[in-house]
Amino acid sequence: MAFGVRTNQKNTGRSFVRGIQKKVACECWFTSTGKAMPLMVKVEDENGEIRTIREIMVHSYEKKMYAGVPSIEYDCTLTVENRRIRVWLIYYPTENQWVLNFR
């Protein structure tokens, strides 16, 4: 790739955000104006168990475009077993797919 545009890509063909990405299932509420608000995330842990995370604090969100691929990136804090974890929750509307990016 010219000029190192995709040097931080994680073989997904989608995101250029640094960090460890995991595909997740996300329950989301869409407002009447089209704004998406994540309510719950389900993610597979290291042992293969599906974890449900309901405590999501969204600090901010931003619509982005990387090499023509649109995404909405949510800067969030998840509460898991009384620990707070800062993550990016990223939605790819063209693929209708969610990923978590751990910092």
C-alpha positions as CSV (number, residue, x, y, z in Angstrom):
1,M,0.0,0.0,0.0
2,A,1.3,3.4,-0.9
3,F,2.4,5.7,1.9
4,G,1.7,3.1,4.6
5,V,-2.0,3.9,4.7
6,R,-2.9,0.4,6.0
7,T,0.0,-0.3,8.3
8,N,-2.2,-0.7,11.4
9,Q,-4.8,-2.8,9.7
10,K,-5.7,-6.1,11.4
11,N,-6.4,-8.3,8.4
12,T,-10.1,-7.5,8.5
13,G,-10.1,-5.4,5.4
14,R,-12.1,-2.8,7.2
15,S,-10.7,-0.8,10.1
16,F,-7.5,1.2,10.5
17,V,-7.9,1.7,14.2
18,R,-5.0,0.5,16.3
19,G,-5.5,-2.2,19.0
20,I,-7.0,-5.6,19.4
21,Q,-10.3,-6.1,17.6
22,K,-13.0,-8.6,18.4
23,K,-16.3,-9.1,16.5
24,V,-19.3,-8.7,18.8
25,A,-23.0,-8.7,18.8
26,C,-24.6,-5.4,19.9
27,E,-28.1,-4.6,20.9
28,C,-28.7,-1.0,19.7
29,W,-31.5,1.5,19.8
30,F,-32.0,3.8,16.8
31,T,-33.7,7.1,17.6
32,S,-36.3,8.7,15.3
33,T,-33.5,10.8,13.9
34,G,-31.3,7.8,13.0
35,K,-28.8,8.1,15.9
36,A,-27.6,4.7,17.1
37,M,-27.3,4.1,20.8
38,P,-25.6,0.9,22.0
39,L,-27.4,-0.8,24.9
40,M,-25.7,-4.2,25.3
41,V,-22.7,-6.1,23.9
42,K,-22.1,-9.9,23.7
43,V,-18.5,-11.0,23.3
44,E,-16.7,-14.3,23.4
45,D,-14.1,-14.5,26.1
46,E,-10.8,-16.5,26.1
47,N,-12.6,-19.6,27.3
48,G,-15.1,-19.6,24.5
49,E,-17.9,-18.4,26.8
50,I,-20.3,-15.7,25.6
51,R,-20.3,-12.7,28.0
52,T,-23.1,-10.2,28.1
53,I,-22.1,-6.6,29.0
54,R,-25.0,-4.3,29.8
55,E,-23.2,-1.4,31.5
56,I,-22.0,0.7,28.6
57,M,-21.1,4.4,29.1
58,V,-20.7,6.2,25.8
59,H,-18.4,9.2,26.2
60,S,-18.6,10.3,22.6
61,Y,-19.1,9.1,19.0
62,E,-17.8,10.1,15.6
63,K,-18.7,9.2,12.1
64,K,-15.5,8.4,10.1
65,M,-14.5,7.3,6.7
66,Y,-11.3,5.2,6.1
67,A,-10.4,4.6,2.4
68,G,-14.1,4.9,1.5
69,V,-15.4,2.6,4.3
70,P,-17.8,4.4,6.6
71,S,-17.9,3.6,10.3
72,I,-19.2,5.1,13.5
73,E,-16.7,4.9,16.4
74,Y,-18.0,5.1,20.0
75,D,-15.6,6.0,22.7
76,C,-17.0,3.8,25.6
77,T,-16.3,2.5,29.1
78,L,-17.6,-1.0,29.7
79,T,-18.1,-2.4,33.2
80,V,-17.1,-6.1,33.4
81,E,-17.0,-7.8,36.8
82,N,-16.7,-4.5,38.7
83,R,-13.8,-3.4,36.4
84,R,-14.0,-0.5,34.0
85,I,-12.5,-1.0,30.6
86,R,-12.1,1.8,28.0
87,V,-12.8,0.6,24.5
88,W,-13.8,1.8,21.0
89,L,-17.1,0.2,19.9
90,I,-17.1,0.5,16.1
91,Y,-20.1,0.0,13.8
92,Y,-19.7,-0.6,10.1
93,P,-23.0,0.2,8.5
94,T,-22.3,-1.1,5.0
95,E,-21.5,-4.6,6.6
96,N,-24.0,-4.2,9.5
97,Q,-21.2,-5.4,11.8
98,W,-19.9,-4.3,15.2
99,V,-16.4,-4.8,16.6
100,L,-14.7,-3.9,19.9
101,N,-11.3,-2.4,19.8
102,F,-9.4,-2.7,23.1
103,R,-6.9,0.1,23.7
